[in-house]
Amino acid sequence: MKTIDDLATEGVAGKRVFVRADLNVPLEGTTITDDGRIRAVAPTIAKLSALGAKVIVASHLGRPKGAPDPAFSLAPAAERLGEILGKGVAFATDTVGESAASVVAGLADGEVAVLENLRFNAGETSKDDAERGAFADQLAELADLYVGDGFGAVHRKHASVFDLPKRLPHAAGDLIATEVGVLKKLTEEVRRPYVVVLGGAKVSDKLGVIDNLLKKADRILIGGGMAYTFLAAKGHEVGISLLQKDQIPVCLEYLAEAEKRGVEFVLPVDVLVSADFPDLKTKAPANPELVAADAIPADKEGLDIGPKTRELYAAKLVDAGTVFWNGPMGVFEHPDYANGTKAVAQGLLDSDAFTVVGGGDSAAAVRLLGFDENAFGHISTGGGASLEYLEGKTLPGLAALED
C-alpha cells in the first residue's frame, strides 16, 4: 500500500489530488457539535497542500437519498476545515457538475477545495456496479491522483471509496495508515491481558466482533443496551430495557464459548433504571433508581451501569496490557446516566495498557465528557470500520488501496 510519502517522492506539486476524507460530523442545524473527524484528516490535507498539490477533498455526510438536501450540506465542514488549516478553503456546491469543475480548475498549487456531499449523487452508494462506476468516472476527471483517508467509510463499497482508486494512481493517507497500524496491534501484536469493552445499543451490531474476539481476548466487559439481552439470556427480568429477544440464543452460545475458552465474560451487577427515558435536550433531572442487575422492575428501563459495576469494570481494566473499547455504557448524553461511560474512560487512563477507543459514540463520549483525547493510545475515526476489521472482514476501501 503506497503512502503519501511515496507520492511525495514521485512528486505531487501542481497535481490535482483527490482526498477521500471522512467529514461525516454531527450537526445541529449548521453547527458542528463534534469536529473530531475533521481534525483527524486535517494533517493529511495540510501535508499535501505544503507539497504543492491542488487538494480536492470529498466526503459524505449523513444519509441523504441520492439527491441534494440542504440539511446534509458539507458547507459547515468546509468552513471548519479552513479554520483548522488556517487558510481559505474553496467550496463546490455540487460533486461533479459545473461548480465542481470550476472550483477545481481555479485551484492554484497548494490550495484546497471541498466538494459537496458525495451522497447527493445516487451513484455514490449504488449497488449497481455500472452506476457506481459511471459516477467514479466523473470523479476521476477532476483529479490526477487519489488519496484514501476516510477510514470511517472504508468498509463501504461506494464509488469514491472502492471504484475511484481503480481509476487513478492511489495511496493511503496518514490517517488510514495510522488506523491500520493500530488495528494490527489489536489482532497481531497483542500485549496481554487483552480486555475488550463493548457497549452500545444492540447485540446484533457486535455479533461478528464478539465471535472473533472470543478467540483473542482475555476478558470481555459488556455494557450499554446490549447488556440487557445478555442478562435476559441468563434468565433475568430486564423490564422495558432494550432487548433483542431473537439474539438470546446467540448470547447463550457466546457465554458458553467464553466459559469453554477461559475468557472472562463480565456483565453488569447493578444498573440505573427509570420508567422514563431522559430528556437529552434539556437534560432535566432524571431521578434514576439503582437496582441489582438481576432485579430490574418490570416497568423500568436500564439506562446505565451502577456503582458496583463501575468499580468491577475498573478492577478488570487496571492490569490490562491492551484495551479496545467500543460503545458507551449508558445514555452518556445525560449527566444522570454518564457515570458508567466516564468510569470506563477513566479505567482506560488508569491502566498502563495500550488503549484504543473504537470510534462512533465512544469517541464522541470521550470528548463530550471532557477527557483529554491525547491521553488515550488511539481514538479511531471509524467505529463500523474498526469493528469489521476486528471481525476479520476484507474492507473494500482498504483492498482498493492495496494494489
C-alpha positions as a Markdown table, in Angstrom:
| # | Residue | x | y | z |
|---|---|---|---|---|
| 1 | Met | 0.0 | 0.0 | 0.0 |
| 2 | Lys | 1.6 | 3.3 | -1.1 |
| 3 | Thr | 1.6 | 6.2 | 1.3 |
| 4 | Ile | 1.7 | 10.0 | 0.9 |
| 5 | Asp | 5.4 | 9.9 | 1.4 |
| 6 | Asp | 5.7 | 7.6 | -1.7 |
| 7 | Leu | 3.6 | 10.2 | -3.6 |
| 8 | Ala | 5.9 | 13.0 | -2.4 |
| 9 | Thr | 8.9 | 11.1 | -3.7 |
| 10 | Glu | 7.3 | 10.8 | -7.1 |
| 11 | Gly | 6.2 | 14.5 | -6.9 |
| 12 | Val | 2.7 | 15.9 | -6.4 |
| 13 | Ala | 3.4 | 19.6 | -6.9 |
| 14 | Gly | 0.9 | 21.1 | -9.4 |
| 15 | Lys | -1.1 | 17.8 | -9.5 |
| 16 | Arg | -4.8 | 17.5 | -8.6 |
| 17 | Val | -5.1 | 15.2 | -5.6 |
| 18 | Phe | -8.5 | 13.8 | -4.7 |
| 19 | Val | -8.6 | 13.1 | -1.0 |
| 20 | Arg | -11.5 | 10.8 | 0.1 |
| 21 | Ala | -11.9 | 12.1 | 3.7 |
| 22 | Asp | -14.5 | 11.4 | 6.3 |
| 23 | Leu | -16.1 | 14.7 | 7.2 |
| 24 | Asn | -19.3 | 13.0 | 8.4 |
| 25 | Val | -19.6 | 15.2 | 11.5 |
| 26 | Pro | -22.7 | 15.6 | 13.7 |
| 27 | Leu | -24.7 | 18.8 | 13.1 |
| 28 | Glu | -27.3 | 20.7 | 15.0 |
| 29 | Gly | -28.6 | 22.8 | 12.1 |
| 30 | Thr | -25.4 | 24.2 | 10.7 |
| 31 | Thr | -23.4 | 23.9 | 13.9 |
| 32 | Ile | -20.9 | 21.1 | 14.2 |
| 33 | Thr | -21.1 | 19.5 | 17.6 |
| 34 | Asp | -18.0 | 17.3 | 17.3 |
| 35 | Asp | -15.3 | 18.2 | 14.8 |
| 36 | Gly | -13.0 | 15.2 | 15.7 |
| 37 | Arg | -13.1 | 13.7 | 12.2 |
| 38 | Ile | -12.2 | 17.0 | 10.6 |
| 39 | Arg | -9.3 | 17.4 | 12.9 |
| 40 | Ala | -8.1 | 13.9 | 12.3 |
| 41 | Val | -7.8 | 14.2 | 8.5 |
| 42 | Ala | -6.5 | 17.8 | 8.5 |
| 43 | Pro | -2.8 | 16.8 | 8.8 |
| 44 | Thr | -3.0 | 14.8 | 5.6 |
| 45 | Ile | -4.6 | 17.7 | 3.7 |
| 46 | Ala | -2.1 | 20.1 | 5.2 |
| 47 | Lys | 0.8 | 17.9 | 4.1 |
| 48 | Leu | -0.4 | 17.6 | 0.5 |
| 49 | Ser | -1.0 | 21.3 | 0.4 |
| 50 | Ala | 2.5 | 22.0 | 1.7 |
| 51 | Leu | 3.8 | 19.7 | -1.1 |
| 52 | Gly | 2.2 | 22.0 | -3.7 |
| 53 | Ala | -0.7 | 19.7 | -4.6 |
| 54 | Lys | -4.1 | 21.1 | -5.6 |
| 55 | Val | -6.2 | 19.3 | -3.0 |
| 56 | Ile | -9.7 | 18.2 | -3.7 |
| 57 | Val | -11.5 | 17.0 | -0.5 |
| 58 | Ala | -14.6 | 14.8 | -0.8 |
| 59 | Ser | -16.8 | 13.1 | 1.8 |
| 60 | His | -20.3 | 12.0 | 2.6 |
| 61 | Leu | -22.4 | 13.4 | 5.5 |
| 62 | Gly | -25.4 | 11.6 | 6.8 |
| 63 | Arg | -27.8 | 9.6 | 4.7 |
| 64 | Pro | -29.4 | 11.8 | 2.0 |
| 65 | Lys | -31.3 | 9.8 | -0.6 |
| 66 | Gly | -29.1 | 10.3 | -3.6 |
| 67 | Ala | -30.2 | 13.9 | -4.2 |
| 68 | Pro | -29.2 | 17.3 | -2.8 |
| 69 | Asp | -30.6 | 18.1 | 0.6 |
| 70 | Pro | -29.5 | 21.3 | 2.4 |
| 71 | Ala | -29.7 | 19.6 | 5.8 |
| 72 | Phe | -26.7 | 17.4 | 4.8 |
| 73 | Ser | -24.6 | 20.0 | 3.1 |
| 74 | Leu | -20.8 | 19.8 | 3.8 |
| 75 | Ala | -20.5 | 23.6 | 3.8 |
| 76 | Pro | -20.1 | 23.8 | 7.6 |
| 77 | Ala | -17.4 | 21.1 | 7.5 |
| 78 | Ala | -15.6 | 23.0 | 4.7 |
| 79 | Glu | -15.7 | 26.2 | 6.8 |
| 80 | Arg | -14.4 | 24.4 | 9.9 |
| 81 | Leu | -11.6 | 22.7 | 7.8 |
| 82 | Gly | -10.5 | 26.1 | 6.7 |
| 83 | Glu | -10.3 | 27.3 | 10.3 |
| 84 | Ile | -8.2 | 24.3 | 11.3 |
| 85 | Leu | -5.9 | 24.6 | 8.4 |
| 86 | Gly | -5.6 | 28.4 | 8.9 |
| 87 | Lys | -6.3 | 29.1 | 5.2 |
| 88 | Gly | -9.2 | 29.7 | 2.8 |
| 89 | Val | -10.9 | 26.6 | 1.5 |
| 90 | Ala | -13.0 | 26.8 | -1.6 |
| 91 | Phe | -16.4 | 25.0 | -1.7 |
| 92 | Ala | -18.1 | 23.5 | -4.7 |
| 93 | Thr | -21.9 | 23.4 | -4.4 |
| 94 | Asp | -22.1 | 20.1 | -6.4 |
| 95 | Thr | -20.0 | 16.9 | -6.8 |
| 96 | Val | -19.3 | 16.5 | -10.5 |
| 97 | Gly | -21.2 | 19.4 | -12.0 |
| 98 | Glu | -20.3 | 22.9 | -13.2 |
| 99 | Ser | -19.4 | 24.2 | -9.7 |
| 100 | Ala | -17.0 | 21.3 | -9.0 |
| 101 | Ala | -15.3 | 21.7 | -12.4 |
| 102 | Ser | -15.0 | 25.5 | -12.0 |
| 103 | Val | -13.7 | 25.3 | -8.4 |
| 104 | Val | -11.1 | 22.6 | -9.2 |
| 105 | Ala | -10.0 | 24.4 | -12.4 |
| 106 | Gly | -9.4 | 27.6 | -10.3 |
| 107 | Leu | -7.1 | 25.9 | -7.7 |
| 108 | Ala | -3.6 | 27.1 | -7.5 |
| 109 | Asp | -0.8 | 24.9 | -6.2 |
| 110 | Gly | -1.2 | 24.3 | -2.5 |
| 111 | Glu | -4.9 | 25.4 | -2.4 |
| 112 | Val | -7.7 | 23.3 | -1.0 |
| 113 | Ala | -11.3 | 22.8 | -2.1 |
| 114 | Val | -14.2 | 20.7 | -0.7 |
| 115 | Leu | -16.8 | 19.2 | -2.9 |
| 116 | Glu | -20.4 | 19.0 | -1.8 |
| 117 | Asn | -21.8 | 15.8 | -0.2 |
| 118 | Leu | -20.9 | 12.8 | -2.4 |
| 119 | Arg | -24.2 | 11.1 | -1.4 |
| 120 | Phe | -26.1 | 13.8 | -3.2 |
| 121 | Asn | -25.4 | 11.6 | -6.2 |
| 122 | Ala | -27.1 | 8.2 | -6.3 |
| 123 | Gly | -24.1 | 6.7 | -8.0 |
| 124 | Glu | -22.0 | 7.0 | -4.8 |
| 125 | Thr | -23.9 | 4.3 | -2.9 |
| 126 | Ser | -25.5 | 2.4 | -5.7 |
| 127 | Lys | -25.3 | -1.4 | -5.5 |
| 128 | Asp | -25.2 | -1.5 | -9.3 |
| 129 | Asp | -21.6 | -1.7 | -10.4 |
| 130 | Ala | -22.2 | 0.2 | -13.7 |
| 131 | Glu | -24.0 | 3.1 | -12.0 |
| 132 | Arg | -21.3 | 3.3 | -9.3 |
| 133 | Gly | -18.6 | 3.1 | -11.9 |
| 134 | Ala | -20.1 | 5.9 | -14.0 |
| 135 | Phe | -20.0 | 8.2 | -11.0 |
| 136 | Ala | -16.4 | 7.2 | -10.3 |
| 137 | Asp | -15.6 | 8.0 | -13.9 |
| 138 | Gln | -16.9 | 11.5 | -13.4 |
| 139 | Leu | -15.0 | 12.0 | -10.2 |
| 140 | Ala | -11.8 | 10.7 | -11.9 |
| 141 | Glu | -12.0 | 13.5 | -14.4 |
| 142 | Leu | -11.4 | 16.0 | -11.6 |
| 143 | Ala | -8.1 | 14.6 | -10.4 |
| 144 | Asp | -4.7 | 13.2 | -11.3 |
| 145 | Leu | -4.1 | 11.2 | -8.1 |
| 146 | Tyr | -6.2 | 9.6 | -5.3 |
| 147 | Val | -5.5 | 9.5 | -1.6 |
| 148 | Gly | -7.8 | 7.4 | 0.6 |
| 149 | Asp | -8.0 | 8.8 | 4.1 |
| 150 | Gly | -11.6 | 8.4 | 5.1 |
| 151 | Phe | -11.2 | 5.5 | 7.4 |
| 152 | Gly | -14.8 | 5.7 | 8.7 |
| 153 | Ala | -16.0 | 4.8 | 5.2 |
| 154 | Val | -13.5 | 2.1 | 4.1 |
| 155 | His | -16.0 | -0.7 | 5.0 |
| 156 | Arg | -18.4 | 0.6 | 2.3 |
| 157 | Lys | -18.3 | -0.5 | -1.3 |
| 158 | His | -19.0 | 3.0 | -2.6 |
| 159 | Ala | -17.9 | 4.8 | -5.7 |
| 160 | Ser | -15.4 | 7.2 | -4.1 |
| 161 | Val | -14.1 | 4.6 | -1.7 |
| 162 | Phe | -13.8 | 1.4 | -3.9 |
| 163 | Asp | -14.2 | 2.3 | -7.6 |
| 164 | Leu | -12.3 | 5.6 | -7.9 |
| 165 | Pro | -8.9 | 4.3 | -6.6 |
| 166 | Lys | -9.0 | 1.8 | -9.5 |
| 167 | Arg | -9.2 | 4.7 | -12.0 |
| 168 | Leu | -6.3 | 6.8 | -10.6 |
| 169 | Pro | -2.8 | 6.3 | -9.2 |
| 170 | His | -3.5 | 5.9 | -5.5 |
| 171 | Ala | -2.1 | 5.9 | -2.0 |
| 172 | Ala | -3.3 | 5.7 | 1.6 |
| 173 | Gly | -3.4 | 8.9 | 3.7 |
| 174 | Asp | -1.6 | 9.2 | 7.0 |
| 175 | Leu | -4.8 | 8.7 | 9.0 |
| 176 | Ile | -5.6 | 5.4 | 7.3 |
| 177 | Ala | -2.0 | 4.2 | 7.7 |
| 178 | Thr | -2.3 | 5.1 | 11.5 |
| 179 | Glu | -5.6 | 3.3 | 11.9 |
| 180 | Val | -4.5 | 0.1 | 10.2 |
| 181 | Gly | -1.3 | 0.1 | 12.3 |
| 182 | Val | -3.3 | 0.4 | 15.5 |
| 183 | Leu | -5.8 | -2.3 | 14.5 |
| 184 | Lys | -2.9 | -4.7 | 13.7 |
| 185 | Lys | -1.8 | -4.2 | 17.4 |
| 186 | Leu | -5.3 | -5.5 | 18.3 |
| 187 | Thr | -5.1 | -8.5 | 16.1 |
| 188 | Glu | -1.5 | -9.5 | 15.5 |
| 189 | Glu | 0.8 | -8.0 | 18.2 |
| 190 | Val | -1.4 | -8.0 | 21.3 |
| 191 | Arg | 0.0 | -7.2 | 24.7 |
| 192 | Arg | -1.8 | -9.2 | 27.4 |
| 193 | Pro | -4.1 | -9.2 | 29.3 |
| 194 | Tyr | -6.3 | -8.2 | 26.4 |
| 195 | Val | -9.5 | -6.6 | 27.6 |
| 196 | Val | -12.4 | -5.7 | 25.3 |
| 197 | Val | -15.2 | -3.4 | 26.5 |
| 198 | Leu | -18.3 | -3.4 | 24.3 |
| 199 | Gly | -21.4 | -1.2 | 24.8 |
| 200 | Gly | -23.9 | 0.5 | 22.6 |
| 201 | Ala | -27.5 | -0.4 | 21.8 |
| 202 | Lys | -27.7 | -3.7 | 20.0 |
| 203 | Val | -26.1 | -7.1 | 20.4 |
| 204 | Ser | -26.7 | -7.7 | 16.7 |
| 205 | Asp | -24.3 | -4.8 | 15.8 |
| 206 | Lys | -21.5 | -6.6 | 17.6 |
| 207 | Leu | -22.1 | -10.3 | 16.8 |
| 208 | Gly | -19.2 | -10.7 | 14.4 |
| 209 | Val | -16.7 | -8.9 | 16.6 |
| 210 | Ile | -17.7 | -10.8 | 19.7 |
| 211 | Asp | -17.4 | -14.1 | 17.8 |
| 212 | Asn | -13.9 | -13.2 | 16.6 |
| 213 | Leu | -12.6 | -11.6 | 19.8 |
| 214 | Leu | -13.7 | -14.6 | 21.9 |
| 215 | Lys | -10.7 | -16.3 | 20.2 |
| 216 | Lys | -8.3 | -13.4 | 21.1 |
| 217 | Ala | -9.4 | -11.6 | 24.2 |
| 218 | Asp | -8.7 | -12.5 | 27.8 |
| 219 | Arg | -11.7 | -10.5 | 29.2 |
| 220 | Ile | -14.9 | -9.1 | 27.6 |
| 221 | Leu | -16.9 | -6.5 | 29.6 |
| 222 | Ile | -20.4 | -5.7 | 28.4 |
| 223 | Gly | -22.4 | -2.6 | 29.0 |
| 224 | Gly | -25.0 | -0.3 | 27.3 |
| 225 | Gly | -28.3 | -1.5 | 25.8 |
| 226 | Met | -26.7 | -4.7 | 24.6 |
| 227 | Ala | -26.1 | -5.9 | 28.1 |
| 228 | Tyr | -29.8 | -6.5 | 28.7 |
| 229 | Thr | -30.1 | -9.2 | 26.0 |
| 230 | Phe | -27.2 | -11.0 | 27.8 |
| 231 | Leu | -28.9 | -10.6 | 31.2 |
| 232 | Ala | -32.2 | -11.9 | 29.7 |
| 233 | Ala | -30.2 | -14.9 | 28.3 |
| 234 | Lys | -29.2 | -15.6 | 31.8 |
| 235 | Gly | -32.8 | -15.7 | 32.8 |
| 236 | His | -33.1 | -12.3 | 34.5 |
| 237 | Glu | -36.0 | -9.9 | 34.2 |
| 238 | Val | -35.0 | -6.8 | 32.2 |
| 239 | Gly | -38.2 | -4.8 | 32.4 |
| 240 | Ile | -38.7 | -2.5 | 29.4 |
| 241 | Ser | -34.9 | -2.3 | 28.7 |
| 242 | Leu | -33.7 | -2.5 | 25.2 |
| 243 | Leu | -33.9 | -6.2 | 24.4 |
| 244 | Gln | -33.3 | -8.3 | 21.2 |
| 245 | Lys | -35.2 | -11.5 | 22.0 |
| 246 | Asp | -34.1 | -13.1 | 18.7 |
| 247 | Gln | -30.5 | -12.8 | 19.8 |
| 248 | Ile | -30.9 | -14.6 | 23.1 |
| 249 | Pro | -29.8 | -18.0 | 21.7 |
| 250 | Val | -26.7 | -16.4 | 20.2 |
| 251 | Cys | -25.9 | -14.7 | 23.6 |
| 252 | Leu | -26.2 | -18.1 | 25.3 |
| 253 | Glu | -23.7 | -19.6 | 22.7 |
| 254 | Tyr | -21.2 | -16.8 | 23.4 |
| 255 | Leu | -21.5 | -17.2 | 27.2 |
| 256 | Ala | -20.9 | -21.0 | 26.7 |
| 257 | Glu | -18.0 | -20.4 | 24.3 |
| 258 | Ala | -16.4 | -17.9 | 26.7 |
| 259 | Glu | -16.5 | -20.4 | 29.5 |
| 260 | Lys | -15.1 | -23.1 | 27.3 |
| 261 | Arg | -12.2 | -20.9 | 26.2 |
| 262 | Gly | -11.5 | -19.5 | 29.7 |
| 263 | Val | -12.4 | -15.9 | 28.6 |
| 264 | Glu | -13.9 | -13.8 | 31.4 |
| 265 | Phe | -17.2 | -12.6 | 30.2 |
| 266 | Val | -18.4 | -9.9 | 32.6 |
| 267 | Leu | -21.9 | -8.5 | 32.8 |
| 268 | Pro | -23.3 | -5.6 | 34.9 |
| 269 | Val | -24.1 | -6.5 | 38.5 |
| 270 | Asp | -26.2 | -3.3 | 39.2 |
| 271 | Val | -27.9 | -0.8 | 36.9 |
| 272 | Leu | -29.6 | 2.6 | 37.0 |
| 273 | Val | -33.2 | 2.3 | 35.8 |
| 274 | Ser | -36.1 | 4.6 | 35.2 |
| 275 | Ala | -39.7 | 4.4 | 33.8 |
| 276 | Asp | -39.0 | 7.4 | 31.6 |
| 277 | Phe | -36.2 | 7.9 | 29.0 |
| 278 | Pro | -34.3 | 11.1 | 29.9 |
| 279 | Asp | -34.8 | 14.4 | 28.1 |
| 280 | Leu | -31.5 | 14.8 | 26.2 |
| 281 | Lys | -32.2 | 18.3 | 25.1 |
| 282 | Thr | -32.9 | 20.0 | 28.4 |
| 283 | Lys | -31.0 | 17.4 | 30.5 |
| 284 | Ala | -33.6 | 17.8 | 33.2 |
| 285 | Pro | -33.0 | 15.7 | 36.3 |
| 286 | Ala | -34.0 | 12.1 | 35.6 |
| 287 | Asn | -34.1 | 10.7 | 39.2 |
| 288 | Pro | -32.8 | 7.2 | 38.4 |
| 289 | Glu | -33.3 | 4.2 | 40.6 |
| 290 | Leu | -30.4 | 1.9 | 41.5 |
| 291 | Val | -31.2 | -1.9 | 41.4 |
| 292 | Ala | -29.4 | -5.2 | 41.1 |
| 293 | Ala | -28.9 | -6.3 | 37.5 |
| 294 | Asp | -31.0 | -9.4 | 38.2 |
| 295 | Ala | -33.8 | -7.4 | 39.8 |
| 296 | Ile | -34.9 | -4.8 | 37.2 |
| 297 | Pro | -38.5 | -3.9 | 37.8 |
| 298 | Ala | -40.9 | -4.9 | 35.0 |
| 299 | Asp | -41.9 | -1.3 | 34.3 |
| 300 | Lys | -38.4 | 0.2 | 34.3 |
| 301 | Glu | -35.6 | 0.5 | 31.7 |
| 302 | Gly | -31.9 | 0.1 | 32.3 |
| 303 | Leu | -30.1 | 3.3 | 31.3 |
| 304 | Asp | -26.5 | 2.9 | 32.8 |
| 305 | Ile | -24.3 | 0.6 | 34.8 |
| 306 | Gly | -24.4 | 1.1 | 38.5 |
| 307 | Pro | -21.6 | 2.0 | 41.0 |
| 308 | Lys | -20.7 | -1.7 | 41.8 |
| 309 | Thr | -20.3 | -2.4 | 38.1 |
| 310 | Arg | -18.2 | 0.7 | 37.6 |
| 311 | Glu | -15.9 | -0.5 | 40.4 |
| 312 | Leu | -15.9 | -4.0 | 39.0 |
| 313 | Tyr | -15.0 | -2.9 | 35.4 |
| 314 | Ala | -12.3 | -0.6 | 36.7 |
| 315 | Ala | -10.7 | -3.5 | 38.5 |
| 316 | Lys | -10.9 | -5.6 | 35.3 |
| 317 | Leu | -9.1 | -2.8 | 33.4 |
| 318 | Val | -6.3 | -1.9 | 35.8 |
| 319 | Asp | -3.8 | -4.6 | 34.9 |
| 320 | Ala | -4.6 | -4.7 | 31.2 |
| 321 | Gly | -1.9 | -4.7 | 28.5 |
| 322 | Thr | -4.3 | -3.8 | 25.7 |
| 323 | Val | -7.8 | -2.4 | 25.8 |
| 324 | Phe | -10.2 | -2.0 | 22.9 |
| 325 | Trp | -13.4 | -0.1 | 23.8 |
| 326 | Asn | -16.4 | 0.4 | 21.5 |
| 327 | Gly | -19.7 | 1.6 | 22.7 |
| 328 | Pro | -20.9 | 3.6 | 25.8 |
| 329 | Met | -22.1 | 2.0 | 29.0 |
| 330 | Gly | -25.4 | 4.0 | 29.1 |
| 331 | Val | -27.1 | 7.2 | 27.9 |
| 332 | Phe | -24.0 | 9.2 | 28.4 |
| 333 | Glu | -25.5 | 12.3 | 26.8 |
| 334 | His | -27.5 | 12.9 | 30.0 |
| 335 | Pro | -25.4 | 13.6 | 33.2 |
| 336 | Asp | -27.5 | 11.2 | 35.3 |
| 337 | Tyr | -26.5 | 8.3 | 33.1 |
| 338 | Ala | -23.0 | 9.3 | 32.1 |
| 339 | Asn | -21.1 | 7.9 | 35.1 |
| 340 | Gly | -20.7 | 4.4 | 33.6 |
| 341 | Thr | -19.1 | 5.6 | 30.5 |
| 342 | Lys | -17.0 | 8.0 | 32.5 |
| 343 | Ala | -15.8 | 5.1 | 34.7 |
| 344 | Val | -14.7 | 3.1 | 31.7 |
| 345 | Ala | -12.9 | 6.0 | 30.1 |
| 346 | Gln | -11.1 | 6.7 | 33.4 |
| 347 | Gly | -10.3 | 3.0 | 33.7 |
| 348 | Leu | -8.5 | 3.1 | 30.4 |
| 349 | Leu | -6.5 | 6.1 | 31.6 |
| 350 | Asp | -5.7 | 4.5 | 34.9 |
| 351 | Ser | -4.2 | 1.4 | 33.3 |
| 352 | Asp | -0.8 | 1.1 | 31.7 |
| 353 | Ala | -2.4 | -0.5 | 28.7 |
| 354 | Phe | -2.3 | 0.4 | 25.0 |
| 355 | Thr | -5.8 | 1.8 | 24.8 |
| 356 | Val | -7.9 | 2.1 | 21.7 |
| 357 | Val | -11.3 | 3.9 | 21.7 |
| 358 | Gly | -13.2 | 2.4 | 18.8 |
| 359 | Gly | -14.8 | 5.4 | 17.2 |
| 360 | Gly | -18.5 | 6.3 | 16.9 |
| 361 | Asp | -20.3 | 7.1 | 20.2 |
| 362 | Ser | -17.3 | 6.1 | 22.3 |
| 363 | Ala | -15.1 | 8.8 | 20.7 |
| 364 | Ala | -17.9 | 11.3 | 21.0 |
| 365 | Ala | -18.3 | 10.4 | 24.6 |
| 366 | Val | -14.7 | 10.9 | 25.4 |
| 367 | Arg | -14.9 | 14.5 | 24.0 |
| 368 | Leu | -18.3 | 15.3 | 25.5 |
| 369 | Leu | -17.3 | 14.2 | 28.9 |
| 370 | Gly | -14.1 | 16.3 | 28.9 |
| 371 | Phe | -11.3 | 13.8 | 28.7 |
| 372 | Asp | -8.0 | 14.6 | 27.0 |
| 373 | Glu | -8.0 | 12.8 | 23.7 |
| 374 | Asn | -4.2 | 12.6 | 23.7 |
| 375 | Ala | -4.2 | 10.6 | 26.9 |
| 376 | Phe | -5.6 | 7.6 | 25.1 |
| 377 | Gly | -3.4 | 5.4 | 22.9 |
| 378 | His | -5.7 | 6.0 | 19.9 |
| 379 | Ile | -9.2 | 7.3 | 19.2 |
| 380 | Ser | -10.5 | 5.8 | 16.0 |
| 381 | Thr | -12.4 | 7.8 | 13.4 |
| 382 | Gly | -14.4 | 4.7 | 12.2 |
| 383 | Gly | -16.5 | 2.7 | 14.6 |
| 384 | Gly | -18.1 | 0.4 | 12.0 |
| 385 | Ala | -14.8 | 0.1 | 10.0 |
| 386 | Ser | -12.9 | -0.8 | 13.2 |
| 387 | Leu | -15.4 | -3.5 | 14.1 |
| 388 | Glu | -15.4 | -5.1 | 10.7 |
| 389 | Tyr | -11.6 | -5.1 | 10.6 |
| 390 | Leu | -11.7 | -6.9 | 14.0 |
| 391 | Glu | -14.2 | -9.3 | 12.6 |
| 392 | Gly | -11.6 | -10.3 | 10.1 |
| 393 | Lys | -13.6 | -9.0 | 7.1 |
| 394 | Thr | -12.0 | -7.6 | 4.0 |
| 395 | Leu | -12.7 | -3.8 | 3.9 |
| 396 | Pro | -13.4 | -2.6 | 0.3 |
| 397 | Gly | -11.7 | 0.7 | 0.7 |
| 398 | Leu | -8.5 | -0.8 | 2.1 |
| 399 | Ala | -8.5 | -3.6 | -0.6 |
| 400 | Ala | -8.8 | -0.9 | -3.3 |
| 401 | Leu | -5.6 | 0.8 | -1.9 |
| 402 | Glu | -3.5 | -2.4 | -1.8 |
| 403 | Asp | -2.6 | -2.9 | -5.4 |
